[in-house]
Amino acid sequence: MEATDLLIGYRTNPHVDLYQRGEEAAKLMLEMFEGERPVSYRVRLPLLPVSDTADGARLSLRRAIALGQRHVDASVMNVTVLAGSLC
């Protein structure tokens, strides 16, 4: 994460939200070009299952994504939940 200004992850599995995440990334990049300076934080949550192939894992990940999205507002540009090796 140290080498990134933005990290925008998928919110669906299968990953069918490529267009929407691209739009979001473009919007946030424009805000950066206009002077916004995002600060990134990484929080490791040991409770999320690594595998997204089981129904329970998908449900847990879906809930975590929904919870994160409730925190997006004028002061929070994006909340991305990742499970697996990128975490």
Secondary structure, DSSP 8 states (H G I E B T S, - for coil): -TT-S------SSS---HHHHHHHHHHHHHHHHTT----------TTS-S--SSHHHHHHHHHHHHHHHTT-BTTB-------STT-
